[in-house]
Amino acid sequence: MKEYSTMEIISMEAMLFIRGRYELDEAGNDKDEVSYKHGNETVLTIKGYDNRSDFIIDYGKNECSKFQAQRGELPQKCIEYFENGEATSDGKRIIISVTDLETLEAAKKLVMIKKEPNRRPLPLPLGAAVYARCGMRCDMCVYYLHGKINEEEHDKICRHLESHFGEDNYKSSCAGCDKEKAEDCGWGKLTCQTSKGLGSCLECPDFPCYDCGLLGTWGIGFGNCSADDITWGILPYIGGQYGNYTKNK
């Protein structure tokens, strides 16, 4: 299993929180800064460095009042970051230099004061889940022949996949694990499950791990991505989203 640095884990955990709890557009400079926006409101900006990520949150009067109302329930780190924030014309600019997971948890709480999570359940008939050996929800995959996605939903998802990942043959098909050509599946080329003597990743006590594809490639990005592209083109393939099997994250 690959060893990940603390900053790599922070990056992946931050994305699980932001994309998993919020429907936000991502506006980046393709280098080292990205803002998460709801309409014209900037909820959070992240600046990336080699040894830290700065989470920047602008509180107005309403958010400052909400913070004070919740002050007694917040960890000391949150209080310190708020008190040390830079005064603005109508509130405070809070900058959290995240270098460890404890500080990331404090940053999450301050983001949730700025804006309550707004992600809605995916409007698809989930029914009985079908899982691949890697733990992915096959029944929600555009390639899976026996899925529950109708033609209209399939075309919609394909448009968002193309928008984010570029053009591809999203019309190709997969009959599922252990079927002909299943070895061509990009999600199924994992060796750790067989080396551990397991039939699938779902049997592993470490699932979902950062190696399995359901978590491992989704760190902070500094490009542009719409909230709809994330909802329809990314989250169906990530553990813990839309009913995907996972431990609580």
Helices and strands as residue ranges (DSSP letters): H 6-21, E 25-28, E 33-38, E 41-48, E 53-59, H 61-70, G 71-73, H 76-83, E 86-87, E 92-98, H 101-114, G 138-140, H 151-165, G 182-184, H 192-195, G 201-203, H 227-233, G 235-237
